[in-house]
Amino acid sequence: MITGYVIGEALRPGSEFVPPAGLRLRKVGRIDMSESAADGQPPHWTLVEWETDGDDVAGLAQALADVLEPALGWYADFTAGDERVVVFAGKVFRYRQGDEAGRAAAIAYGRSVGTPAHQLDWRE
């Protein structure tokens, strides 16, 4: 099973995320990020949680990479079995959960594209 989320405000204006067959919404909610949003980020975020029994990890990652806004280092992440997938606009990181070098590479890239350090906090 693949499970993950994307922040609605992270989608590039005018883009359209076409979910792979079998992707199901788990929950959609709004969260107040006014205390930790970086300059230029909205104070409220729409969190879209989803899951799928599909196995096209690369296709799902690419679909997200194609629609994420590159400004401010927005990203989405998901798990597929014991693999963590972290997706930025145009860039995908895949590593086994617990692989500190893989996690560090994704974090370093996030910092390089403007993701605030305190927001590079996906769960392992």
N, C-alpha and C positions, 0 to 999 in steps of 0.2 A: 504494500500500500504506500502511496505517496501522499504526504500531507504537508500543507504549507499555508502561507498567507501572502497577500500583497496589500500595500497601502494604496488606496484609491488615488490619493493625491500624487503618488509616485508615477502615475501613468502620464506619458507625454500628451499634451493637448492635441486632439485630432487623431490619436492612435486608437486602434481597436484590438483588444485582446480577444482572439478567437480561441476558446478553450478546446483542448483535445476532447474527443469523444469520451464520455464517461466521467468527466470532471463534475463533481457535486459541491455545491456550497454547503459549508457546515454552519457558518455564522457570519453576519455582517453587523458591525457596530461602529459607533463613533467614540473616539477617545480624546480626552483633553490633554494636549501636549504643550500647553502654554508655558509650563515651567521648564521644559527641556528642549523645545523646538529651537533650531538654529536660526540665525538671521536668514530671512527669505522663505523659511518654511511656515506653512499655515499653523495656527495654534490648535486646530482640531483635525484629527486624521480619521479616515474611514478605513477600518480594518476588515478585509475580506478573507476569511478562512475557508479553505477548500480541501478536498481529498479526491483521490481517484484510485481505482484498482488497476489502472493501466500501467504499462511498464516503459513508456516512451519518455524516459528522463531527459534525453537530449532534445527531443522535440518540444517538450514543455519548457525547458530552460531557454531554448531559442525563442519560443513564442513570447516569453516574458522579456528577454533581452531586447527584442525588437520593439517593445512598447514602453519601456521604462524611460523616464525623463533623465537625461544625463546631468542636468544641473543639480547641484547640491548633493550629489552622490547617492541618490535614491537607489535602493536595492530591494529585492525580494529573496526569500530563502525557503527551502523546503527539505524534507527528508524523504529518502527512498530507501527503505530497509535500513542498513547501517551507514548509508552514505548521506552526507550533507551537501546540498547544492545552494550556492550563493550566487545570485544573478544581479549584475549591474547592467546598465544600458550598454549593449554590445559586448559584454564580457561575462563569462560563466566560469565559476570555480566549483570543482567537484572533488571531494575528499572523504575518506572514511572518518566517521565520527571518532574523535579522540586523536586524530592526526594533527599534532600541534603545528607542524610545518605547513600543512595545507590550510589550516585556519589562519595562521600568521600571514600567508600570502594573500588571502582574501581580505584580511584586515588592512594590510599594507596598501593594497590596491584601493580599498575604500577610502583610506586617508588621502591617497594621491588624487582622487576625484572629488574630494570635498565632503565626504561623509564625516559628520562630527564623531570624534572618538567615542563619546558616550553612547552613540547610537549603533556602534558596531558590536552589538551584544546578543547576537542570536544564540539560542540555547543549543547545547550539544546533547 
